[in-house]
Amino acid sequence: MKLILLLIAGYIFYGLFDLKALGILVALSLITYCGGKIAYSYKKKNDNAAKYISAAFIIFEIAVLCFFKYSGLFPMPVGMSFYMLMAIGFIADCANARFDKMPTVTQTLVYISFFPTVISGPILKAKDFIPQLSKKITFTKERLYSFMTMFAVGAFFKLVMADRLSVAVDKVYATPLAFNGMTLFFTSVTYTLQLYFDFAGYSYMAIAAATLLGFDIAPNFNLPYLATNPSEFWRRWHISLSEWLRDYVYIPLGGSRKGNLRTYINIFLVMVVSGLWHGSTINFLIWGMLHGIGQIIHRGVAKSRKKDATGSRIFSMIINFLFINFLWIPFRVSTPYEAWTIFRRIITFAPGASYFYVYTFIFGTAMLAIQFIGARFNNGNNPIKPLSLDKLYAKVIFCVLIITTAMFAYFGNGAFIYSQF
């Protein structure tokens, strides 16, 4: 009964966003189950057959994703980029017998359509999530408190911080030639903050909803702008995607087991896949390629460097932030020419109008405070944790968060940025 209710909830929730594509979600989920079941049944009989069968189904699902993403003939179904990665991971897990027993068709359908994550992730691992479906759901006070506090944090990140920052980003990037280089740099930092607060906010809310239902989902962000190099950034940013790319692309390609050259090629290919997954324009391909090149350069240089001292680490953090920040420019604009124009105007201090947005300073300071607390008192990890509302200080923080969100929420830009992917 629990699975049926979760399945109905998932389909109703998805239908609210994209009713026309609900049939596609159901059909692809059933195809995924069939592919996984056949591959799983062949695993012990004929390992090669299991690999070929799983590869055929995975290629089919990649082809479907590419058709909708790149052909332009039909609208991209909401959440397809996310749930297709989950479907591909499911088939791969079945082919490698990563389950004690083959999941049922209902479990598979619930896994792919799980309503907190079906629209924009986090990308669930089948081998971690599906076993939780067999456990009894117990509603505890701790889970309720976790839901309330983390959902409130997510809503604050999205409605107050991300959506208010979007005002400045949209204004300046609409006519970048009208603004001077310093304003364009300032706006690029504003977008860097907006993107984090937007996607991290959604992830907090999704994980909070799953927690209330009795499911444990790993964090999707861990202070990404605290990273000192591009590789560390991807271990902290959109963690569920990074781990998916590692498990189902990087390692199958050979990982770092076949020499430096092969490792560099694998890193580059993984980041190209990441870029193509994010979008169909050449901007995203360039973005992915540059991230790959950045990781390769760091990997080559890191071997000859000693362990970072505190001063060196801070310097590396600043350099890496600037690298990531500039790469968000092609991620945000429409064409490589626009990205290059903005970058050129920044580095040449081009003249033009000035526009400085006070919320960037306020929310940038908040980001720095979170980073400092995490680095100084939490071993470099995210210090934002669920609160126990039994305690007075926690009740005060929670009430302040709710009141602040209600007072300062900006409702002019409701869509989550990552929902477009």
Order of alpha helices (4+ residues) and beta strands (2+ residues): alpha-alpha-alpha-alpha-alpha-alpha-alpha-alpha-alpha-alpha-alpha-alpha-alpha-alpha-alpha-alpha-alpha
